[in-house]
Amino acid sequence: MATKEIKDTTKTQFAFGRKNYMLVVAGIVLIIIGFYTLAGGGSKDPNQFSEELFSTSRMVTAPIVLLLGYIVVGVGIMIKPDEVMENTEEEAN
């Protein structure tokens, strides 16, 4: 008995494209940088007050970087991948 090889013509399609993954990774890096900037600043002695808690990097810069990171991750998830757009155009023709 001869066995027939069946060729798989279906192409595996992922939900995200390369651009999506790059945006999500960039957003995660921004979030990590934002939390790193936000951390620290306390004094070693709990009875001593430290003005470092209210520095500009912790009060302004870190929240802005965190917000940008979350926005970039959201955009990376929401945009339509290029491969899906190309495949739908080919099927329409």
PDB file of N, CA, C and O in Angstrom:
ATOM      1  N   MET A   1       0.824  -1.178   0.000  1.00  0.00           N
ATOM      2  CA  MET A   1       0.000   0.000   0.000  1.00  0.00           C
ATOM      3  C   MET A   1       0.875   1.250   0.000  1.00  0.00           C
ATOM      4  O   MET A   1       1.807   1.384   0.793  1.00  0.00           O
ATOM      5  N   ALA A   2       0.562   2.111  -0.867  1.00  0.00           N
ATOM      6  CA  ALA A   2       1.316   3.357  -0.957  1.00  0.00           C
ATOM      7  C   ALA A   2       0.636   4.416  -0.104  1.00  0.00           C
ATOM      8  O   ALA A   2      -0.588   4.546  -0.097  1.00  0.00           O
ATOM      9  N   THR A   3       1.443   5.153   0.599  1.00  0.00           N
ATOM     10  CA  THR A   3       0.871   6.235   1.420  1.00  0.00           C
ATOM     11  C   THR A   3       0.960   7.535   0.651  1.00  0.00           C
ATOM     12  O   THR A   3       1.962   7.820  -0.004  1.00  0.00           O
ATOM     13  N   LYS A   4      -0.063   8.292   0.735  1.00  0.00           N
ATOM     14  CA  LYS A   4      -0.099   9.576   0.051  1.00  0.00           C
ATOM     15  C   LYS A   4       0.288  10.672   1.036  1.00  0.00           C
ATOM     16  O   LYS A   4      -0.161  10.707   2.181  1.00  0.00           O
ATOM     17  N   GLU A   5       1.123  11.546   0.548  1.00  0.00           N
ATOM     18  CA  GLU A   5       1.479  12.697   1.375  1.00  0.00           C
ATOM     19  C   GLU A   5       0.441  13.787   1.158  1.00  0.00           C
ATOM     20  O   GLU A   5       0.099  14.139   0.029  1.00  0.00           O
ATOM     21  N   ILE A   6      -0.033  14.293   2.245  1.00  0.00           N
ATOM     22  CA  ILE A   6      -0.992  15.387   2.168  1.00  0.00           C
ATOM     23  C   ILE A   6      -0.248  16.667   2.508  1.00  0.00           C
ATOM     24  O   ILE A   6       0.322  16.815   3.589  1.00  0.00           O
ATOM     25  N   LYS A   7      -0.272  17.581   1.556  1.00  0.00           N
ATOM     26  CA  LYS A   7       0.403  18.856   1.768  1.00  0.00           C
ATOM     27  C   LYS A   7      -0.553  19.813   2.479  1.00  0.00           C
ATOM     28  O   LYS A   7      -1.715  19.969   2.104  1.00  0.00           O
ATOM     29  N   ASP A   8      -0.027  20.425   3.488  1.00  0.00           N
ATOM     30  CA  ASP A   8      -0.825  21.374   4.249  1.00  0.00           C
ATOM     31  C   ASP A   8      -0.700  22.740   3.590  1.00  0.00           C
ATOM     32  O   ASP A   8       0.361  23.364   3.627  1.00  0.00           O
ATOM     33  N   THR A   9      -1.784  23.193   2.991  1.00  0.00           N
ATOM     34  CA  THR A   9      -1.743  24.482   2.295  1.00  0.00           C
ATOM     35  C   THR A   9      -2.212  25.634   3.174  1.00  0.00           C
ATOM     36  O   THR A   9      -2.128  26.799   2.784  1.00  0.00           O
ATOM     37  N   THR A  10      -2.702  25.303   4.352  1.00  0.00           N
ATOM     38  CA  THR A  10      -3.144  26.382   5.233  1.00  0.00           C
ATOM     39  C   THR A  10      -1.932  27.030   5.879  1.00  0.00           C
ATOM     40  O   THR A  10      -0.980  26.363   6.286  1.00  0.00           O
ATOM     41  N   LYS A  11      -1.996  28.326   5.959  1.00  0.00           N
ATOM     42  CA  LYS A  11      -0.905  29.092   6.545  1.00  0.00           C
ATOM     43  C   LYS A  11      -1.296  29.473   7.967  1.00  0.00           C
ATOM     44  O   LYS A  11      -2.409  29.942   8.207  1.00  0.00           O
ATOM     45  N   THR A  12      -0.395  29.274   8.893  1.00  0.00           N
ATOM     46  CA  THR A  12      -0.668  29.626  10.274  1.00  0.00           C
ATOM     47  C   THR A  12      -0.652  31.141  10.422  1.00  0.00           C
ATOM     48  O   THR A  12       0.318  31.805  10.054  1.00  0.00           O
ATOM     49  N   GLN A  13      -1.721  31.668  10.957  1.00  0.00           N
ATOM     50  CA  GLN A  13      -1.810  33.111  11.155  1.00  0.00           C
ATOM     51  C   GLN A  13      -1.890  33.397  12.650  1.00  0.00           C
ATOM     52  O   GLN A  13      -2.682  32.797  13.377  1.00  0.00           O
ATOM     53  N   PHE A  14      -1.064  34.313  13.076  1.00  0.00           N
ATOM     54  CA  PHE A  14      -1.064  34.713  14.466  1.00  0.00           C
ATOM     55  C   PHE A  14      -1.976  35.917  14.641  1.00  0.00           C
ATOM     56  O   PHE A  14      -2.283  36.621  13.679  1.00  0.00           O
ATOM     57  N   ALA A  15      -2.399  36.143  15.860  1.00  0.00           N
ATOM     58  CA  ALA A  15      -3.286  37.274  16.125  1.00  0.00           C
ATOM     59  C   ALA A  15      -2.550  38.598  15.987  1.00  0.00           C
ATOM     60  O   ALA A  15      -3.148  39.604  15.606  1.00  0.00           O
ATOM     61  N   PHE A  16      -1.257  38.604  16.293  1.00  0.00           N
ATOM     62  CA  PHE A  16      -0.461  39.822  16.220  1.00  0.00           C
ATOM     63  C   PHE A  16       0.627  39.671  15.177  1.00  0.00           C
ATOM     64  O   PHE A  16       1.086  38.567  14.885  1.00  0.00           O
ATOM     65  N   GLY A  17       1.026  40.795  14.626  1.00  0.00           N
ATOM     66  CA  GLY A  17       2.146  40.822  13.699  1.00  0.00           C
ATOM     67  C   GLY A  17       3.404  41.279  14.413  1.00  0.00           C
ATOM     68  O   GLY A  17       3.400  41.517  15.621  1.00  0.00           O
ATOM     69  N   ARG A  18       4.466  41.397  13.661  1.00  0.00           N
ATOM     70  CA  ARG A  18       5.755  41.808  14.223  1.00  0.00           C
ATOM     71  C   ARG A  18       5.664  43.208  14.842  1.00  0.00           C
ATOM     72  O   ARG A  18       6.220  43.461  15.911  1.00  0.00           O
ATOM     73  N   LYS A  19       4.963  44.102  14.163  1.00  0.00           N
ATOM     74  CA  LYS A  19       4.819  45.469  14.651  1.00  0.00           C
ATOM     75  C   LYS A  19       4.105  45.493  16.012  1.00  0.00           C
ATOM     76  O   LYS A  19       4.475  46.256  16.904  1.00  0.00           O
ATOM     77  N   ASN A  20       3.081  44.648  16.155  1.00  0.00           N
ATOM     78  CA  ASN A  20       2.359  44.582  17.416  1.00  0.00           C
ATOM     79  C   ASN A  20       3.261  44.140  18.563  1.00  0.00           C
ATOM     80  O   ASN A  20       3.261  44.741  19.637  1.00  0.00           O
ATOM     81  N   TYR A  21       4.025  43.087  18.321  1.00  0.00           N
ATOM     82  CA  TYR A  21       4.909  42.580  19.374  1.00  0.00           C
ATOM     83  C   TYR A  21       5.980  43.606  19.746  1.00  0.00           C
ATOM     84  O   TYR A  21       6.329  43.749  20.917  1.00  0.00           O
ATOM     85  N   MET A  22       6.492  44.311  18.756  1.00  0.00           N
ATOM     86  CA  MET A  22       7.512  45.321  19.043  1.00  0.00           C
ATOM     87  C   MET A  22       6.935  46.455  19.894  1.00  0.00           C
ATOM     88  O   MET A  22       7.597  46.941  20.811  1.00  0.00           O
ATOM     89  N   LEU A  23       5.723  46.870  19.597  1.00  0.00           N
ATOM     90  CA  LEU A  23       5.091  47.926  20.394  1.00  0.00           C
ATOM     91  C   LEU A  23       4.803  47.465  21.817  1.00  0.00           C
ATOM     92  O   LEU A  23       5.001  48.223  22.766  1.00  0.00           O
ATOM     93  N   VAL A  24       4.342  46.240  21.969  1.00  0.00           N
ATOM     94  CA  VAL A  24       4.058  45.724  23.311  1.00  0.00           C
ATOM     95  C   VAL A  24       5.344  45.622  24.119  1.00  0.00           C
ATOM     96  O   VAL A  24       5.361  45.991  25.294  1.00  0.00           O
ATOM     97  N   VAL A  25       6.414  45.131  23.516  1.00  0.00           N
ATOM     98  CA  VAL A  25       7.693  45.025  24.222  1.00  0.00           C
ATOM     99  C   VAL A  25       8.226  46.416  24.579  1.00  0.00           C
ATOM    100  O   VAL A  25       8.739  46.616  25.679  1.00  0.00           O
ATOM    101  N   ALA A  26       8.108  47.372  23.659  1.00  0.00           N
ATOM    102  CA  ALA A  26       8.555  48.735  23.955  1.00  0.00           C
ATOM    103  C   ALA A  26       7.751  49.333  25.106  1.00  0.00           C
ATOM    104  O   ALA A  26       8.311  50.020  25.960  1.00  0.00           O
ATOM    105  N   GLY A  27       6.455  49.081  25.135  1.00  0.00           N
ATOM    106  CA  GLY A  27       5.619  49.567  26.224  1.00  0.00           C
ATOM    107  C   GLY A  27       5.986  48.942  27.558  1.00  0.00           C
ATOM    108  O   GLY A  27       5.998  49.625  28.582  1.00  0.00           O
ATOM    109  N   ILE A  28       6.285  47.649  27.557  1.00  0.00           N
ATOM    110  CA  ILE A  28       6.684  46.976  28.794  1.00  0.00           C
ATOM    111  C   ILE A  28       8.007  47.527  29.299  1.00  0.00           C
ATOM    112  O   ILE A  28       8.195  47.688  30.505  1.00  0.00           O
ATOM    113  N   VAL A  29       8.922  47.816  28.388  1.00  0.00           N
ATOM    114  CA  VAL A  29      10.202  48.416  28.788  1.00  0.00           C
ATOM    115  C   VAL A  29       9.964  49.791  29.415  1.00  0.00           C
ATOM    116  O   VAL A  29      10.581  50.125  30.427  1.00  0.00           O
ATOM    117  N   LEU A  30       9.070  50.593  28.817  1.00  0.00           N
ATOM    118  CA  LEU A  30       8.747  51.895  29.397  1.00  0.00           C
ATOM    119  C   LEU A  30       8.124  51.749  30.788  1.00  0.00           C
ATOM    120  O   LEU A  30       8.429  52.533  31.687  1.00  0.00           O
ATOM    121  N   ILE A  31       7.269  50.768  30.966  1.00  0.00           N
ATOM    122  CA  ILE A  31       6.648  50.540  32.276  1.00  0.00           C
ATOM    123  C   ILE A  31       7.701  50.153  33.308  1.00  0.00           C
ATOM    124  O   ILE A  31       7.663  50.637  34.439  1.00  0.00           O
ATOM    125  N   ILE A  32       8.634  49.291  32.935  1.00  0.00           N
ATOM    126  CA  ILE A  32       9.699  48.894  33.860  1.00  0.00           C
ATOM    127  C   ILE A  32      10.554  50.099  34.232  1.00  0.00           C
ATOM    128  O   ILE A  32      10.911  50.271  35.398  1.00  0.00           O
ATOM    129  N   ILE A  33      10.885  50.938  33.248  1.00  0.00           N
ATOM    130  CA  ILE A  33      11.672  52.149  33.532  1.00  0.00           C
ATOM    131  C   ILE A  33      10.890  53.080  34.455  1.00  0.00           C
ATOM    132  O   ILE A  33      11.463  53.670  35.370  1.00  0.00           O
ATOM    133  N   GLY A  34       9.588  53.214  34.221  1.00  0.00           N
ATOM    134  CA  GLY A  34       8.760  54.073  35.059  1.00  0.00           C
ATOM    135  C   GLY A  34       8.701  53.593  36.500  1.00  0.00           C
ATOM    136  O   GLY A  34       8.806  54.404  37.420  1.00  0.00           O
ATOM    137  N   PHE A  35       8.535  52.295  36.716  1.00  0.00           N
ATOM    138  CA  PHE A  35       8.499  51.782  38.085  1.00  0.00           C
ATOM    139  C   PHE A  35       9.870  51.863  38.748  1.00  0.00           C
ATOM    140  O   PHE A  35       9.965  52.091  39.954  1.00  0.00           O
ATOM    141  N   TYR A  36      10.922  51.679  37.973  1.00  0.00           N
ATOM    142  CA  TYR A  36      12.273  51.814  38.530  1.00  0.00           C
ATOM    143  C   TYR A  36      12.518  53.254  38.979  1.00  0.00           C
ATOM    144  O   TYR A  36      13.121  53.491  40.025  1.00  0.00           O
ATOM    145  N   THR A  37      12.047  54.208  38.184  1.00  0.00           N
ATOM    146  CA  THR A  37      12.191  55.621  38.541  1.00  0.00           C
ATOM    147  C   THR A  37      11.340  55.964  39.767  1.00  0.00           C
ATOM    148  O   THR A  37      11.725  56.809  40.575  1.00  0.00           O
ATOM    149  N   LEU A  38      10.213  55.325  39.900  1.00  0.00           N
ATOM    150  CA  LEU A  38       9.300  55.596  41.003  1.00  0.00           C
ATOM    151  C   LEU A  38       9.785  55.014  42.322  1.00  0.00           C
ATOM    152  O   LEU A  38       9.431  55.526  43.384  1.00  0.00           O
ATOM    153  N   ALA A  39      10.574  53.976  42.279  1.00  0.00           N
ATOM    154  CA  ALA A  39      10.972  53.253  43.494  1.00  0.00           C
ATOM    155  C   ALA A  39      12.044  54.009  44.278  1.00  0.00           C
ATOM    156  O   ALA A  39      12.727  54.887  43.752  1.00  0.00           O
ATOM    157  N   GLY A  40      12.164  53.644  45.534  1.00  0.00           N
ATOM    158  CA  GLY A  40      13.226  54.165  46.393  1.00  0.00           C
ATOM    159  C   GLY A  40      12.919  55.518  46.975  1.00  0.00           C
ATOM    160  O   GLY A  40      11.789  55.999  46.903  1.00  0.00           O
ATOM    161  N   GLY A  41      13.941  56.138  47.560  1.00  0.00           N
ATOM    162  CA  GLY A  41      13.816  57.485  48.064  1.00  0.00           C
ATOM    163  C   GLY A  41      13.547  57.608  49.539  1.00  0.00           C
ATOM    164  O   GLY A  41      13.532  58.721  50.064  1.00  0.00           O
ATOM    165  N   GLY A  42      13.335  56.513  50.226  1.00  0.00           N
ATOM    166  CA  GLY A  42      13.083  56.574  51.658  1.00  0.00           C
ATOM    167  C   GLY A  42      14.387  56.622  52.435  1.00  0.00           C
ATOM    168  O   GLY A  42      15.450  56.280  51.916  1.00  0.00           O
ATOM    169  N   SER A  43      14.290  57.048  53.678  1.00  0.00           N
ATOM    170  CA  SER A  43      15.496  57.062  54.505  1.00  0.00           C
ATOM    171  C   SER A  43      15.602  55.733  55.244  1.00  0.00           C
ATOM    172  O   SER A  43      14.608  55.025  55.406  1.00  0.00           O
ATOM    173  N   LYS A  44      16.788  55.403  55.682  1.00  0.00           N
ATOM    174  CA  LYS A  44      17.011  54.138  56.396  1.00  0.00           C
ATOM    175  C   LYS A  44      16.457  54.190  57.811  1.00  0.00           C
ATOM    176  O   LYS A  44      16.087  53.164  58.383  1.00  0.00           O
ATOM    177  N   ASP A  45      16.404  55.380  58.364  1.00  0.00           N
ATOM    178  CA  ASP A  45      15.858  55.561  59.699  1.00  0.00           C
ATOM    179  C   ASP A  45      14.390  55.961  59.577  1.00  0.00           C
ATOM    180  O   ASP A  45      14.101  57.008  58.997  1.00  0.00           O
ATOM    181  N   PRO A  46      13.444  55.167  60.102  1.00  0.00           N
ATOM    182  CA  PRO A  46      12.028  55.495  59.940  1.00  0.00           C
ATOM    183  C   PRO A  46      11.600  56.757  60.696  1.00  0.00           C
ATOM    184  O   PRO A  46      10.535  57.308  60.418  1.00  0.00           O
ATOM    185  N   ASN A  47      12.413  57.215  61.641  1.00  0.00           N
ATOM    186  CA  ASN A  47      12.076  58.423  62.394  1.00  0.00           C
ATOM    187  C   ASN A  47      12.568  59.701  61.719  1.00  0.00           C
ATOM    188  O   ASN A  47      12.271  60.800  62.189  1.00  0.00           O
ATOM    189  N   GLN A  48      13.307  59.572  60.635  1.00  0.00           N
ATOM    190  CA  GLN A  48      13.868  60.725  59.950  1.00  0.00           C
ATOM    191  C   GLN A  48      13.138  60.924  58.619  1.00  0.00           C
ATOM    192  O   GLN A  48      12.987  59.982  57.840  1.00  0.00           O
ATOM    193  N   PHE A  49      12.687  62.156  58.364  1.00  0.00           N
ATOM    194  CA  PHE A  49      11.967  62.482  57.132  1.00  0.00           C
ATOM    195  C   PHE A  49      12.963  62.745  56.008  1.00  0.00           C
ATOM    196  O   PHE A  49      14.002  63.370  56.219  1.00  0.00           O
ATOM    197  N   SER A  50      12.635  62.262  54.814  1.00  0.00           N
ATOM    198  CA  SER A  50      13.500  62.458  53.657  1.00  0.00           C
ATOM    199  C   SER A  50      12.752  63.249  52.580  1.00  0.00           C
ATOM    200  O   SER A  50      11.663  62.862  52.154  1.00  0.00           O
ATOM    201  N   GLU A  51      13.345  64.344  52.155  1.00  0.00           N
ATOM    202  CA  GLU A  51      12.765  65.157  51.082  1.00  0.00           C
ATOM    203  C   GLU A  51      12.847  64.459  49.725  1.00  0.00           C
ATOM    204  O   GLU A  51      12.174  64.867  48.778  1.00  0.00           O
ATOM    205  N   GLU A  52      13.648  63.432  49.626  1.00  0.00           N
ATOM    206  CA  GLU A  52      13.828  62.695  48.368  1.00  0.00           C
ATOM    207  C   GLU A  52      12.526  62.032  47.909  1.00  0.00           C
ATOM    208  O   GLU A  52      12.375  61.730  46.726  1.00  0.00           O
ATOM    209  N   LEU A  53      11.594  61.806  48.824  1.00  0.00           N
ATOM    210  CA  LEU A  53      10.304  61.218  48.456  1.00  0.00           C
ATOM    211  C   LEU A  53       9.536  62.096  47.478  1.00  0.00           C
ATOM    212  O   LEU A  53       8.767  61.587  46.662  1.00  0.00           O
ATOM    213  N   PHE A  54       9.736  63.413  47.553  1.00  0.00           N
ATOM    214  CA  PHE A  54       8.977  64.343  46.735  1.00  0.00           C
ATOM    215  C   PHE A  54       9.814  64.949  45.616  1.00  0.00           C
ATOM    216  O   PHE A  54       9.609  66.101  45.234  1.00  0.00           O
ATOM    217  N   SER A  55      10.750  64.174  45.096  1.00  0.00           N
ATOM    218  CA  SER A  55      11.581  64.681  44.008  1.00  0.00           C
ATOM    219  C   SER A  55      10.767  64.729  42.713  1.00  0.00           C
ATOM    220  O   SER A  55       9.742  64.060  42.583  1.00  0.00           O
ATOM    221  N   THR A  56      11.238  65.524  41.768  1.00  0.00           N
ATOM    222  CA  THR A  56      10.541  65.693  40.495  1.00  0.00           C
ATOM    223  C   THR A  56      10.479  64.385  39.706  1.00  0.00           C
ATOM    224  O   THR A  56       9.494  64.118  39.017  1.00  0.00           O
ATOM    225  N   SER A  57      11.521  63.579  39.808  1.00  0.00           N
ATOM    226  CA  SER A  57      11.509  62.329  39.048  1.00  0.00           C
ATOM    227  C   SER A  57      10.441  61.368  39.556  1.00  0.00           C
ATOM    228  O   SER A  57       9.865  60.615  38.772  1.00  0.00           O
ATOM    229  N   ARG A  58      10.171  61.386  40.851  1.00  0.00           N
ATOM    230  CA  ARG A  58       9.142  60.499  41.400  1.00  0.00           C
ATOM    231  C   ARG A  58       7.737  61.067  41.256  1.00  0.00           C
ATOM    232  O   ARG A  58       6.782  60.313  41.067  1.00  0.00           O
ATOM    233  N   MET A  59       7.600  62.361  41.342  1.00  0.00           N
ATOM    234  CA  MET A  59       6.272  62.961  41.337  1.00  0.00           C
ATOM    235  C   MET A  59       5.763  63.303  39.930  1.00  0.00           C
ATOM    236  O   MET A  59       4.552  63.364  39.720  1.00  0.00           O
ATOM    237  N   VAL A  60       6.658  63.527  38.972  1.00  0.00           N
ATOM    238  CA  VAL A  60       6.235  63.962  37.644  1.00  0.00           C
ATOM    239  C   VAL A  60       6.699  62.997  36.554  1.00  0.00           C
ATOM    240  O   VAL A  60       5.893  62.495  35.771  1.00  0.00           O
ATOM    241  N   THR A  61       7.988  62.751  36.515  1.00  0.00           N
ATOM    242  CA  THR A  61       8.565  61.974  35.415  1.00  0.00           C
ATOM    243  C   THR A  61       8.082  60.525  35.412  1.00  0.00           C
ATOM    244  O   THR A  61       7.659  60.021  34.371  1.00  0.00           O
ATOM    245  N   ALA A  62       8.138  59.856  36.547  1.00  0.00           N
ATOM    246  CA  ALA A  62       7.768  58.441  36.608  1.00  0.00           C
ATOM    247  C   ALA A  62       6.304  58.206  36.212  1.00  0.00           C
ATOM    248  O   ALA A  62       6.046  57.298  35.422  1.00  0.00           O
ATOM    249  N   PRO A  63       5.341  58.976  36.718  1.00  0.00           N
ATOM    250  CA  PRO A  63       3.958  58.744  36.264  1.00  0.00           C
ATOM    251  C   PRO A  63       3.757  58.996  34.775  1.00  0.00           C
ATOM    252  O   PRO A  63       2.970  58.297  34.137  1.00  0.00           O
ATOM    253  N   ILE A  64       4.448  59.977  34.212  1.00  0.00           N
ATOM    254  CA  ILE A  64       4.325  60.235  32.774  1.00  0.00           C
ATOM    255  C   ILE A  64       4.887  59.070  31.971  1.00  0.00           C
ATOM    256  O   ILE A  64       4.281  58.647  30.987  1.00  0.00           O
ATOM    257  N   VAL A  65       6.042  58.548  32.381  1.00  0.00           N
ATOM    258  CA  VAL A  65       6.649  57.402  31.687  1.00  0.00           C
ATOM    259  C   VAL A  65       5.746  56.179  31.812  1.00  0.00           C
ATOM    260  O   VAL A  65       5.574  55.435  30.845  1.00  0.00           O
ATOM    261  N   LEU A  66       5.167  55.964  32.994  1.00  0.00           N
ATOM    262  CA  LEU A  66       4.248  54.835  33.180  1.00  0.00           C
ATOM    263  C   LEU A  66       3.015  54.971  32.285  1.00  0.00           C
ATOM    264  O   LEU A  66       2.599  54.007  31.643  1.00  0.00           O
ATOM    265  N   LEU A  67       2.443  56.156  32.247  1.00  0.00           N
ATOM    266  CA  LEU A  67       1.267  56.376  31.408  1.00  0.00           C
ATOM    267  C   LEU A  67       1.591  56.143  29.934  1.00  0.00           C
ATOM    268  O   LEU A  67       0.811  55.512  29.221  1.00  0.00           O
ATOM    269  N   LEU A  68       2.730  56.645  29.477  1.00  0.00           N
ATOM    270  CA  LEU A  68       3.150  56.409  28.087  1.00  0.00           C
ATOM    271  C   LEU A  68       3.342  54.917  27.816  1.00  0.00           C
ATOM    272  O   LEU A  68       2.967  54.424  26.752  1.00  0.00           O
ATOM    273  N   GLY A  69       3.925  54.205  28.775  1.00  0.00           N
ATOM    274  CA  GLY A  69       4.122  52.767  28.612  1.00  0.00           C
ATOM    275  C   GLY A  69       2.806  52.028  28.460  1.00  0.00           C
ATOM    276  O   GLY A  69       2.669  51.158  27.600  1.00  0.00           O
ATOM    277  N   TYR A  70       1.831  52.378  29.304  1.00  0.00           N
ATOM    278  CA  TYR A  70       0.519  51.727  29.202  1.00  0.00           C
ATOM    279  C   TYR A  70      -0.182  52.083  27.894  1.00  0.00           C
ATOM    280  O   TYR A  70      -0.858  51.236  27.310  1.00  0.00           O
ATOM    281  N   ILE A  71      -0.035  53.307  27.432  1.00  0.00           N
ATOM    282  CA  ILE A  71      -0.634  53.707  26.161  1.00  0.00           C
ATOM    283  C   ILE A  71       0.002  52.941  24.999  1.00  0.00           C
ATOM    284  O   ILE A  71      -0.702  52.484  24.099  1.00  0.00           O
ATOM    285  N   VAL A  72       1.330  52.800  25.016  1.00  0.00           N
ATOM    286  CA  VAL A  72       2.020  52.075  23.941  1.00  0.00           C
ATOM    287  C   VAL A  72       1.597  50.606  23.925  1.00  0.00           C
ATOM    288  O   VAL A  72       1.397  50.034  22.853  1.00  0.00           O
ATOM    289  N   VAL A  73       1.459  49.988  25.107  1.00  0.00           N
ATOM    290  CA  VAL A  73       0.991  48.600  25.155  1.00  0.00           C
ATOM    291  C   VAL A  73      -0.430  48.506  24.598  1.00  0.00           C
ATOM    292  O   VAL A  73      -0.734  47.587  23.837  1.00  0.00           O
ATOM    293  N   GLY A  74      -1.294  49.437  24.966  1.00  0.00           N
ATOM    294  CA  GLY A  74      -2.667  49.429  24.457  1.00  0.00           C
ATOM    295  C   GLY A  74      -2.733  49.596  22.953  1.00  0.00           C
ATOM    296  O   GLY A  74      -3.507  48.914  22.281  1.00  0.00           O
ATOM    297  N   VAL A  75      -1.926  50.497  22.424  1.00  0.00           N
ATOM    298  CA  VAL A  75      -1.884  50.690  20.967  1.00  0.00           C
ATOM    299  C   VAL A  75      -1.336  49.438  20.291  1.00  0.00           C
ATOM    300  O   VAL A  75      -1.826  49.038  19.235  1.00  0.00           O
ATOM    301  N   GLY A  76      -0.320  48.815  20.895  1.00  0.00           N
ATOM    302  CA  GLY A  76       0.247  47.600  20.327  1.00  0.00           C
ATOM    303  C   GLY A  76      -0.754  46.463  20.261  1.00  0.00           C
ATOM    304  O   GLY A  76      -0.688  45.621  19.365  1.00  0.00           O
ATOM    305  N   ILE A  77      -1.678  46.438  21.205  1.00  0.00           N
ATOM    306  CA  ILE A  77      -2.705  45.387  21.209  1.00  0.00           C
ATOM    307  C   ILE A  77      -3.825  45.735  20.227  1.00  0.00           C
ATOM    308  O   ILE A  77      -4.369  44.849  19.567  1.00  0.00           O
ATOM    309  N   MET A  78      -4.166  47.006  20.128  1.00  0.00           N
ATOM    310  CA  MET A  78      -5.353  47.399  19.370  1.00  0.00           C
ATOM    311  C   MET A  78      -5.140  47.534  17.861  1.00  0.00           C
ATOM    312  O   MET A  78      -6.084  47.328  17.099  1.00  0.00           O
ATOM    313  N   ILE A  79      -3.923  47.877  17.403  1.00  0.00           N
ATOM    314  CA  ILE A  79      -3.770  48.099  15.964  1.00  0.00           C
ATOM    315  C   ILE A  79      -3.870  46.787  15.200  1.00  0.00           C
ATOM    316  O   ILE A  79      -3.557  45.715  15.718  1.00  0.00           O
ATOM    317  N   LYS A  80      -4.305  46.901  13.976  1.00  0.00           N
ATOM    318  CA  LYS A  80      -4.476  45.729  13.129  1.00  0.00           C
ATOM    319  C   LYS A  80      -3.123  45.346  12.535  1.00  0.00           C
ATOM    320  O   LYS A  80      -2.427  46.203  11.991  1.00  0.00           O
ATOM    321  N   PRO A  81      -2.743  44.073  12.629  1.00  0.00           N
ATOM    322  CA  PRO A  81      -1.446  43.664  12.069  1.00  0.00           C
ATOM    323  C   PRO A  81      -1.403  43.809  10.552  1.00  0.00           C
ATOM    324  O   PRO A  81      -2.425  43.683   9.877  1.00  0.00           O
ATOM    325  N   ASP A  82      -0.211  44.074  10.024  1.00  0.00           N
ATOM    326  CA  ASP A  82      -0.033  44.276   8.587  1.00  0.00           C
ATOM    327  C   ASP A  82      -0.347  43.016   7.799  1.00  0.00           C
ATOM    328  O   ASP A  82      -0.929  43.095   6.717  1.00  0.00           O
ATOM    329  N   GLU A  83       0.029  41.847   8.325  1.00  0.00           N
ATOM    330  CA  GLU A  83      -0.181  40.595   7.596  1.00  0.00           C
ATOM    331  C   GLU A  83      -1.659  40.321   7.385  1.00  0.00           C
ATOM    332  O   GLU A  83      -2.054  39.839   6.323  1.00  0.00           O
ATOM    333  N   VAL A  84      -2.478  40.621   8.380  1.00  0.00           N
ATOM    334  CA  VAL A  84      -3.909  40.381   8.253  1.00  0.00           C
ATOM    335  C   VAL A  84      -4.497  41.312   7.203  1.00  0.00           C
ATOM    336  O   VAL A  84      -5.365  40.906   6.430  1.00  0.00           O
ATOM    337  N   MET A  85      -4.030  42.567   7.168  1.00  0.00           N
ATOM    338  CA  MET A  85      -4.537  43.501   6.170  1.00  0.00           C
ATOM    339  C   MET A  85      -4.148  43.067   4.771  1.00  0.00           C
ATOM    340  O   MET A  85      -4.953  43.192   3.849  1.00  0.00           O
ATOM    341  N   GLU A  86      -2.917  42.552   4.584  1.00  0.00           N
ATOM    342  CA  GLU A  86      -2.484  42.091   3.268  1.00  0.00           C
ATOM    343  C   GLU A  86      -3.288  40.890   2.821  1.00  0.00           C
ATOM    344  O   GLU A  86      -3.668  40.809   1.653  1.00  0.00           O
ATOM    345  N   ASN A  87      -3.563  39.944   3.727  1.00  0.00           N
ATOM    346  CA  ASN A  87      -4.325  38.740   3.383  1.00  0.00           C
ATOM    347  C   ASN A  87      -5.763  39.079   3.029  1.00  0.00           C
ATOM    348  O   ASN A  87      -6.327  38.472   2.117  1.00  0.00           O
ATOM    349  N   THR A  88      -6.368  40.025   3.721  1.00  0.00           N
ATOM    350  CA  THR A  88      -7.744  40.376   3.406  1.00  0.00           C
ATOM    351  C   THR A  88      -7.833  41.101   2.063  1.00  0.00           C
ATOM    352  O   THR A  88      -8.828  40.957   1.352  1.00  0.00           O
ATOM    353  N   GLU A  89      -6.812  41.874   1.706  1.00  0.00           N
ATOM    354  CA  GLU A  89      -6.806  42.538   0.396  1.00  0.00           C
ATOM    355  C   GLU A  89      -6.650  41.519  -0.718  1.00  0.00           C
ATOM    356  O   GLU A  89      -7.280  41.658  -1.766  1.00  0.00           O
ATOM    357  N   GLU A  90      -5.822  40.491  -0.518  1.00  0.00           N
ATOM    358  CA  GLU A  90      -5.636  39.458  -1.535  1.00  0.00           C
ATOM    359  C   GLU A  90      -6.914  38.650  -1.738  1.00  0.00           C
ATOM    360  O   GLU A  90      -7.260  38.291  -2.863  1.00  0.00           O
ATOM    361  N   GLU A  91      -7.618  38.365  -0.623  1.00  0.00           N
ATOM    362  CA  GLU A  91      -8.849  37.590  -0.743  1.00  0.00           C
ATOM    363  C   GLU A  91      -9.964  38.391  -1.431  1.00  0.00           C
ATOM    364  O   GLU A  91     -10.832  37.817  -2.087  1.00  0.00           O
ATOM    365  N   ALA A  92      -9.931  39.715  -1.276  1.00  0.00           N
ATOM    366  CA  ALA A  92     -10.951  40.551  -1.888  1.00  0.00           C
ATOM    367  C   ALA A  92     -10.782  40.606  -3.407  1.00  0.00           C
ATOM    368  O   ALA A  92     -11.768  40.769  -4.125  1.00  0.00           O
ATOM    369  N   ASN A  93      -9.563  40.474  -3.903  1.00  0.00           N
ATOM    370  CA  ASN A  93      -9.310  40.551  -5.351  1.00  0.00           C
ATOM    371  C   ASN A  93      -9.553  39.257  -6.010  1.00  0.00           C
ATOM    372  O   ASN A  93      -9.389  39.141  -7.224  1.00  0.00           O
TER     373      ASN A  93
END
